[in-house]
């Protein structure tokens, strides 16, 4: 087959604060035909994640930064167009690191075959992908909530937060979500089953947490950091567990990162605070999928995606939605139809 033209978004500069248009450079070239062990994938959907902001920085982190001039790193779902590996054939749907481009030539062993009949393809970037695995292992392995405990989740209307909240409800917990705006608060309570919602845009966190968590917080699942983390620390119950999953409020900071001022609450309440990275559980993803699929089939777990159209050209502007709180649910970029 003739190689299609591949449009890509590359990293042109390391941003200070919010990424701006000049930090990106669109390029095009012929898609690379697969050599032995590789496949050519047409990218259908891309995952847009807060972690991308960290990948653009050259600060030391859990993963190497995207190099200047390289295609921006992104997880995605696509369809195999050509294969030079017996494990995948033309027409297979796959997920993996496909990056911000229209066609990806990648190692077959780096991809996971997905079933579009078991769930819609965008769900494999959400509940059945990284966010779902983050919520599942962050709760079950790190937080270990018990039935009847109070679980508070920040960023509750985001991809990880809404899944974590629903799983906590499945485990029998009382769940309080922190989200921005009445639409998001209504979504997590009326449609996703959270017991209560706190609108951080119109309510003071301290009084609201005292109202909704009269006996304290047993598990705090943090996606936000900053002042939100501090308010939760001040309300911890005895032997509480704090999961540090993300800190979106700090990712575009141009000054020093704000650490927790109320950390002595960990001492007073003999509580623990632990960071978690979903990549540490990659060998166990397959163990989680049957549970997540079963909960979805039973109607206990919803996968909500906020899908943006426009292809890879829309990526720079769509990414900013994450930091403006403009998305409800998992932010996904629609690149092409199969």
Secondary structure, DSSP 8 states (H G I E B T S, - for coil): ----EEEEEEE-S--SSS--GGGEEEEEEE-----TTEEEEEEEEEE--THHHHHTS-S--SS----TTSB---EEEEEEEEESSTT--TT-EEEEE--SBSEEEEEGGG-EE--TTTS-GGGGGTTTSHHHHHHHHIIIIII---TT-EEEEESTTSHHHHHHHHHHHHTT-EEEEEESSHHHHHIIIIIT--SEEEETTTS-HHHHHHHH-TT-EEEEEESS-HHHHHHHHTTEEEEEEEEE---GGGTT-SS-----TTTHHHHHTT-EEEE--GGGGGGGHHHHHHHHHHHHHTTS----EEEE-S-GGGHHHHHHHHHHT--SSEEEEE----
